[in-house]
């Protein structure tokens, strides 16, 4: 019961934070003609004689909304991915909290919005759902999320340096493993006193082709 109430609270706080930022909530199709993004398989079905699949993401529709001058949109809706995985990080069906926004000058505008949104969720859960969290923590112990008032942004180079100093064997231009992500999270917590941070300037080799390279270093 408490878990369901907290799950509801996350969606409510997500909506509240983005509405305060001038976003518009949209609802996009979940039965579509083809893959909505790469990187994951789709569940395929028949749509009255025409091949169709369940949407992996509202990505294309969010981008269409931005190009139609909505400027800032978000959606709370189901996501389907045909990944035969039993880990908590790869689910066949989950509720996605998606947002898309136009950027005026710099992508850090988006980082600021995301930080404020998470800050609203973290504080809202601890204050408005303290009773429910207390019940959940009796069975699944956890601590309130520690976060900074302003966005805590760690550049990729700095993060890799922290891992290397800690004795981790990392590829400076490769992706991180789940274990390395946990180690980096603890290193950031030890240095900055925060659980929540944003790791940016990923290497261009592990990013989609359409992302803009860093102007002062095209490797990132």
Secondary structure, DSSP 8 states (H G I E B T S, - for coil): -HHHHHHHHHHHHHHHHHHHTT-EE----SEESS-SSSSS---EEEETTEEEEE-S-SHHHHHHHHHTT--EEEEEEEEE------STTS-SEEEEEEEEE--SS-THHHHHHHHHHHHHHHHHHHHHSHHHHHHHHHHS--------SS--EEEHHHHHHHHHHTT----TTS---HHHHHHHHHHHHHHHS-S--EEE---GGGS-TTS--BTTBTT-
